[in-house]
Amino acid sequence: MYYPLDLASAMPVLAILEATTRTQQPRVILDACAAPGGKFLVMAGVFLSSAADTKLVAMENDAFRLSRLKQNVRLYIPQEVSKSQLQVLG
């Protein structure tokens, strides 16, 4: 599946990746104002495939945007991904 994404969504993920490659500690990454989910999907692809000790948390305050975020997580993140590593909050 294809998800349209601009560079502004990828840059924060690259910065987090650069900052966390120096440590081997378990990490929790929060994406506040996460809808529609582009950054969150990139983080899931980068961190969940390579680091079993990472937990991703997405937050969205707006009900409509939260529903879009949840829909995109369902559509683009494989069901094999441990749901204990992902959390979507509204």
SVG drawing of the C-alpha trace seen along z (x, -y; Angstrom):
<svg xmlns="http://www.w3.org/2000/svg" viewBox="-15 -20 41 31">
<polyline fill="none" stroke="black" stroke-width="0.4" points="0.0,0.0 1.1,-3.6 0.8,-6.4 1.5,-9.9 4.1,-11.5 6.0,-14.8 9.5,-15.5 8.3,-17.5 6.8,-14.2 10.0,-12.2 12.5,-14.7 11.4,-14.4 11.7,-10.6 15.2,-10.8 16.2,-13.2 14.9,-10.7 16.6,-7.8 19.9,-9.7 19.6,-10.7 18.6,-7.1 21.2,-5.1 23.8,-6.0 21.9,-4.3 20.7,-0.8 18.1,-1.7 14.4,-0.8 12.5,-3.8 9.0,-5.3 8.4,-7.7 5.4,-10.0 3.8,-11.6 1.6,-14.3 -1.0,-15.8 -0.3,-12.6 -3.2,-12.6 -3.4,-11.7 -0.5,-9.4 2.4,-9.9 5.1,-10.3 3.6,-7.5 3.7,-5.2 7.3,-6.0 8.3,-5.5 6.5,-2.2 8.4,-1.1 11.7,-2.2 11.6,-1.4 9.3,1.6 11.1,3.6 14.5,3.1 13.9,2.6 11.7,4.9 12.1,2.7 10.5,-0.4 6.9,-1.5 5.2,-4.1 2.4,-6.3 0.2,-8.5 -2.0,-11.2 -4.7,-13.3 -7.2,-15.6 -9.6,-16.2 -12.2,-13.4 -12.3,-13.5 -8.6,-13.5 -8.3,-10.7 -10.6,-8.5 -8.4,-9.1 -5.3,-8.2 -6.9,-5.0 -8.0,-4.1 -4.5,-4.7 -2.9,-2.6 -5.3,0.2 -4.7,-0.1 -0.9,-0.5 0.5,1.3 0.5,5.1 -1.5,7.0 1.7,9.0 3.1,6.0 2.7,6.4 -0.1,4.2 1.7,3.9 4.2,1.8 1.6,-0.6 -0.8,-2.9 -3.2,-5.4 -4.8,-7.9 -7.5,-10.4"/>
</svg>
